[in-house]
């Protein structure tokens, strides 16, 4: 063998002390990317290379982290990627409405204007001042609203205006049909003015009444109608002073700060007692309470006035105090009256409202007392159930819906008329005579 052949052979024989040279293509790729043929060692090596670079502090941290993962037999970055993949992605969808099975976005005023081919101002007028828009244009805008399913954003309008298109009626007792009849009158006037009505029930609870007044003021209602527990409460003065008009319903008040609408309850009590005295009754029970309710004290005062005018002593009016103006309290009063000896039992009873009178009537009949032969009964309010009772009830009528309608009209005038003057409106009660006092004659 020639020396040159031996040298050539030695070049082709791999040196066991040196690693084999990779193929040209792969070697050049590794050189370009800086990666080793072994993935794990290549990544560790690349990270180590970054760690050696004093200009790359972030790379040093990555290198340390990668080295730890390699030592644990994990592929660097895999744990974090796996955790990220395991967490479901949440995509927020825009609010959608359904119409005819097709999803769509909620329509706004701009959409209505574009669909009707009018300006934003015209749409605003249709919504707020329809009388300023011609019937043809108004019909076109309303048709666009209907086709788009447009719903007015009342909250936004309220923020701009500073008040809502709502009035509230805070009644004394929602269980008493008298107050629901008053509410019908309130609703009638509000609907005519394009307003809505909140109905609230204090349930004869002063704390609950105060909570409702605070809430209604916070809601920026246009005004409050109230049958108050205490008409002298400072809260009733504070609301108008802060911009929320208040009208007192079913309670006369003449303080120069509020409008009020009521029936003359003193006269009503006098009319009721005068009727019973005329029928020959001298010892008469007054059934009502608590005394904190102004209407109760006024009606009792009227009864005493009738006794005085008839020349009878005040002691002839026997007080039967109740804890509330309810049917159940009326039944309790009936139990007490029936338990009295016949020579001491009143021959007639005047009740502060019809619910008490109906409960009293029911209890007397169940105990075997005849109405009106053993006990004549007069109620107050003349609610619908008075005429429908087993023994039709004589009652002092109040114009319930007229009370509510008149009060609401005064409230609307006060909220919109800068020249508004407070008024005290008082209606005259009317006695409706039925079987419970006159019998079947």
C-alpha positions in Angstrom: 0.0 0.0 0.0 1.3 3.4 -0.9 1.7 6.1 1.7 -1.0 8.2 0.0 -3.5 5.3 0.0 -2.9 4.7 3.7 -3.5 8.3 4.5 -6.7 8.3 2.5 -7.9 5.2 4.3 -7.1 6.7 7.6 -9.3 9.7 6.7 -12.2 7.4 5.9 -11.9 5.4 9.2 -13.9 7.0 12.1 -11.9 8.0 15.1 -13.7 6.4 18.1 -12.6 9.4 20.3 -14.5 11.9 18.1 -18.3 11.9 17.6 -19.5 11.2 14.1 -20.0 14.2 11.8 -23.6 14.8 11.0 -24.8 14.9 7.4 -24.2 18.2 5.7 -27.8 19.3 5.4 -28.7 18.5 9.1 -25.5 19.8 10.4 -25.9 23.1 8.6 -29.5 23.4 10.0 -28.3 22.8 13.5 -25.6 25.3 13.1 -28.2 27.9 11.8 -30.7 27.3 14.6 -28.2 26.7 17.4 -30.0 23.5 18.3 -28.5 20.1 19.1 -29.6 16.9 17.3 -31.0 15.8 20.7 -34.1 17.9 21.4 -33.9 18.0 25.1 -30.2 18.6 25.3 -30.5 21.1 22.4 -33.1 23.1 24.3 -31.1 22.9 27.5 -28.0 23.9 25.6 -29.7 26.9 23.9 -31.0 28.0 27.3 -27.6 27.6 28.8 -26.2 29.7 26.0 -28.6 32.4 26.9 -27.6 32.1 30.5 -24.0 32.8 29.6 -25.0 36.0 27.9 -24.7 38.8 30.5 -26.9 41.0 28.3 -29.8 38.6 28.6 -31.0 38.3 32.2 -34.4 37.0 31.2 -32.7 34.3 29.2 -30.8 33.3 32.4 -34.0 32.8 34.2 -35.4 30.7 31.3 -32.3 28.7 31.3 -32.5 27.8 35.0 -36.1 26.9 34.6 -35.5 24.8 31.6 -32.6 23.0 33.3 -34.8 22.0 36.2 -37.5 20.7 33.8 -34.9 18.6 31.9 -33.5 17.2 35.2 -37.0 16.1 36.1 -37.4 14.4 32.8 -40.0 16.9 31.5 -40.0 18.8 28.2 -39.4 22.5 29.0 -42.5 24.6 28.9 -44.8 21.6 28.4 -46.5 21.8 31.9 -47.5 25.4 31.4 -48.8 24.8 27.9 -50.8 21.8 29.1 -52.4 23.8 31.9 -53.3 26.5 29.4 -54.8 24.0 27.0 -56.8 22.4 29.8 -58.5 25.7 30.7 -61.4 26.3 28.4 -61.4 29.6 26.5 -64.3 32.0 27.3 -65.5 34.1 24.5 -67.8 36.9 25.4 -70.7 37.2 23.0 -72.6 40.5 22.4 -76.0 40.8 24.0 -78.6 39.3 21.5 -82.3 39.3 21.3 -84.5 36.7 19.6 -87.1 37.6 17.0 -88.8 35.1 14.8 -86.1 32.6 15.5 -83.3 34.9 14.3 -80.7 36.3 16.6 -80.1 40.0 16.3 -78.7 42.9 18.4 -81.0 45.2 20.3 -82.2 48.1 18.1 -81.3 51.7 19.1 -82.6 55.1 18.2 -80.1 55.4 15.4 -81.4 52.2 13.9 -84.9 53.5 14.0 -83.9 56.8 12.4 -82.1 54.9 9.6 -85.0 52.5 9.0 -87.6 55.3 8.9 -85.4 57.7 6.9 -85.7 60.5 9.4 -83.3 62.4 11.8 -82.5 61.4 15.4 -84.4 64.5 16.5 -87.6 63.3 14.8 -87.3 60.0 16.6 -86.8 61.8 19.9 -89.9 63.9 19.3 -92.0 60.8 18.5 -90.9 59.3 21.8 -91.2 62.5 24.0 -93.3 65.1 22.1 -95.4 63.2 19.6 -97.7 66.2 19.1 -94.8 68.0 17.4 -94.6 65.3 14.6 -96.9 65.0 11.7 -99.2 61.9 11.7 -97.6 60.6 8.6 -94.0 60.8 9.9 -95.0 59.6 13.3 -96.7 56.5 11.7 -93.5 55.8 9.7 -91.3 56.0 12.8 -93.6 53.9 14.9 -93.7 51.3 12.1 -89.9 51.2 12.1 -89.9 50.8 15.8 -92.3 47.8 15.6 -90.3 46.1 12.8 -87.0 46.5 14.7 -88.5 45.5 18.0 -87.3 48.8 19.5 -87.7 49.1 23.3 -87.2 52.6 24.8 -84.4 52.9 27.3 -86.3 54.6 30.1 -83.3 54.5 32.5 -81.2 56.6 30.1 -84.1 59.1 29.6 -84.4 59.3 33.4 -80.7 60.1 33.8 -81.0 62.9 31.3 -84.2 64.4 32.7 -83.4 64.0 36.4 -86.8 62.4 37.1 -88.8 59.4 36.0 -92.2 59.2 34.3 -93.6 57.5 37.4 -95.7 58.6 40.3 -96.3 56.6 43.5 -99.2 56.0 45.8 -98.2 54.9 49.3 -101.4 53.5 50.8 -102.3 52.7 54.4 -103.5 49.1 53.9 -103.5 47.2 50.6 -105.8 44.7 52.2 -108.6 47.3 52.4 -110.6 47.5 49.1 -111.1 51.2 49.8 -107.5 52.0 49.0 -107.4 49.8 45.9 -110.4 51.8 44.6 -108.5 55.0 45.3 -105.6 53.5 43.4 -107.8 53.0 40.4 -108.6 56.7 40.3 -104.8 57.5 40.6 -104.1 55.1 37.7 -106.8 56.7 35.5 -105.2 60.1 35.8 -101.7 58.8 35.4 -102.5 56.8 32.3 -104.1 59.9 30.7 -100.9 61.8 31.3 -98.7 59.0 29.9 -97.2 58.1 33.3 -96.9 54.8 35.3 -97.9 54.2 39.0 -96.0 52.5 41.8 -98.3 51.1 44.4 -96.7 50.8 47.9 -98.3 49.5 51.2 -97.2 50.9 54.5 -99.5 48.4 56.3 -100.0 51.0 59.0 -96.3 50.7 60.0 -94.4 54.0 60.4 -91.0 52.4 59.9 -92.1 50.8 56.7 -93.7 54.0 55.5 -90.4 55.9 56.1 -88.4 53.2 54.2 -90.8 53.6 51.2 -90.5 57.4 51.2 -86.7 57.1 51.1 -86.8 54.6 48.3 -89.2 56.6 46.2 -87.1 59.7 46.5 -84.0 57.8 45.5 -85.9 56.5 42.4 -86.6 60.1 41.4 -90.3 59.6 41.1 -92.2 62.5 39.7 -94.3 62.8 42.9 -95.8 60.9 45.8 -99.4 60.4 46.8 -99.7 59.2 50.4 -102.3 58.2 53.0 -100.0 58.9 55.9 -100.0 57.3 59.3 -99.0 60.7 60.8 -99.8 63.7 58.6 -97.6 65.8 60.8 -94.4 63.8 60.0 -91.4 65.9 59.1 -90.7 63.5 56.2 -93.7 64.8 54.3 -92.2 68.3 54.5 -88.7 67.2 53.6 -89.7 65.6 50.3 -91.1 68.8 48.6 -88.2 70.8 50.0 -85.9 68.5 48.1 -87.9 68.6 44.9 -90.4 65.7 45.2 -94.0 66.9 45.3 -96.3 65.2 47.9 -100.2 65.1 47.9 -101.9 63.8 51.0 -104.9 61.4 50.2 -107.9 60.6 52.5 -106.6 63.0 55.2 -107.3 66.7 55.3 -104.3 68.8 55.9 -103.9 72.6 55.8 -100.3 73.4 56.4 -99.6 75.4 53.3 -96.9 72.9 52.2 -99.1 70.2 50.6 -102.2 69.6 48.6 -104.7 67.3 50.2 -107.8 65.4 49.1 -110.2 63.9 51.6 -113.7 63.4 52.7 -115.0 65.3 55.8 -114.7 62.4 58.3 -116.0 64.4 61.2 -119.2 65.1 59.2 -119.3 61.4 58.2 -119.2 60.3 61.8 -121.9 62.7 62.7 -124.2 61.5 59.9 -123.8 57.9 60.9 -124.6 58.5 64.6 -127.5 60.8 63.7 -129.0 58.0 61.6 -128.9 55.6 64.5 -130.2 58.1 67.0 -133.1 58.9 64.6 -133.9 55.1 64.7 -134.2 55.3 68.5 -130.8 54.0 69.6 -129.3 55.8 72.6 -126.5 53.4 73.7 -124.2 53.0 70.7 -120.8 51.3 70.4 -118.0 52.9 68.4 -115.8 50.2 67.0 -112.4 51.3 65.7 -108.7 51.8 66.3 -105.9 52.3 66.8 -106.2 55.9 67.8 -103.0 56.9 66.0 -105.0 56.8 62.7 -106.4 60.2 62.1 -109.5 59.0 60.2 -110.5 57.0 63.3 -110.3 59.9 65.7 -112.2 62.2 63.3 -115.0 59.8 62.9 -115.3 59.3 66.6 -115.3 63.1 67.1 -118.2 63.3 64.6 -120.1 60.6 66.6 -119.7 62.6 69.8 -120.9 65.8 68.0 -124.1 63.9 67.0 -124.7 62.9 70.6 -124.2 66.5 71.8 -126.7 67.8 69.2 -129.2 65.2 70.3 -128.8 66.1 73.9 -127.4 62.7 74.9 -124.4 62.3 77.2 -121.0 61.5 75.8 -120.9 58.3 77.9 -123.6 56.9 75.7 -120.9 56.2 73.1 -119.2 53.0 74.2 -115.6 52.7 72.8 -114.6 49.2 71.6 -111.0 49.7 70.7 -109.4 47.5 67.9 -105.8 47.0 67.0 -106.4 47.4 63.3 -109.1 48.1 60.7 -109.7 44.5 59.6 -112.4 41.9 59.4 -110.6 39.8 62.1 -110.6 42.7 64.5 -114.3 43.2 63.7 -115.1 39.6 64.7 -113.2 40.1 67.9 -115.3 43.2 68.7 -118.4 41.2 68.0 -117.3 38.5 70.5 -116.8 41.2 73.1 -120.2 42.9 72.5 -122.1 39.6 72.5 -120.5 38.7 75.8 -122.0 41.7 77.6 -125.3 41.3 79.5 -128.3 42.3 77.5 -129.2 45.2 79.7 -125.7 46.7 79.2 -125.1 45.8 75.6 -125.4 48.6 73.1 -128.3 48.3 70.7 -126.3 49.7 67.7 -122.7 50.0 66.6 -120.9 52.5 64.3 -117.7 51.0 62.9 -114.7 53.1 61.7 -114.7 51.2 58.4 -116.6 48.6 56.4 -114.1 45.7 57.1 -114.7 46.1 60.9 -118.4 46.3 60.2 -118.4 43.1 58.1 -116.4 41.2 60.7 -118.8 42.4 63.5 -121.8 41.4 61.4 -120.4 38.0 60.7 -119.7 37.3 64.3 -123.0 38.5 65.6 -124.9 36.3 63.1 -122.7 33.2 64.0 -123.6 33.8 67.7 -127.3 34.1 67.1 -127.7 37.8 67.4 -130.1 39.3 64.9 -129.1 42.3 62.8 -130.6 44.9 63.1 -133.1 43.7 65.7 -130.5 42.9 68.4 -127.7 45.1 67.0 -127.9 47.7 64.2 -124.6 48.2 62.4 -123.3 51.1 60.3 -120.0 50.9 58.4 -117.8 53.5 56.7 -116.4 53.7 53.1 -119.2 51.8 51.3 -116.9 49.3 49.6 -118.3 46.9 47.1 -118.7 44.1 49.6 -121.0 46.2 51.8 -124.0 45.8 49.6 -123.2 42.1 49.0 -123.1 41.1 52.6 -125.5 38.4 54.0 -127.2 41.4 55.7 -126.6 44.3 53.3 -124.6 46.9 55.2 -125.6 50.5 55.8 -122.4 52.6 55.2 -121.1 56.1 54.9 -120.0 56.4 51.3 -116.7 58.1 50.1 -116.1 58.8 46.4 -113.1 56.5 46.3 -112.0 56.7 42.7 -112.7 60.4 42.6 -110.4 60.9 45.6 -107.6 59.1 43.8 -108.1 60.9 40.4 -108.3 64.3 42.0 -105.2 63.7 44.1 -103.2 62.5 41.1 -104.3 65.6 39.0 -103.1 67.9 41.7 -99.8 66.1 41.9 -99.2 66.3 38.2 -100.0 70.0 38.2 -97.6 70.6 41.0 -94.8 68.7 39.3 -95.2 70.6 36.0 -96.7 74.0 36.7 -94.4 76.6 38.2 -97.5 78.7 39.2 -99.1 75.8 41.1 -100.9 76.7 44.3 -101.6 74.2 47.0 -105.3 73.2 47.5 -107.3 71.4 50.2 -110.1 69.5 48.5 -112.8 68.1 50.8 -115.7 66.0 49.6 -119.0 65.5 51.4 -119.8 62.0 52.6 -123.1 60.3 51.8 -125.0 57.9 54.0 -126.2 54.7 52.1 -129.0 53.1 54.1 -129.5 49.3 53.9 -130.9 46.3 55.8 -128.3 46.3 58.7 -130.1 49.4 60.3 -133.6 49.5 58.9 -134.3 45.9 58.5 -136.4 44.7 55.6 -138.9 47.5 55.8 
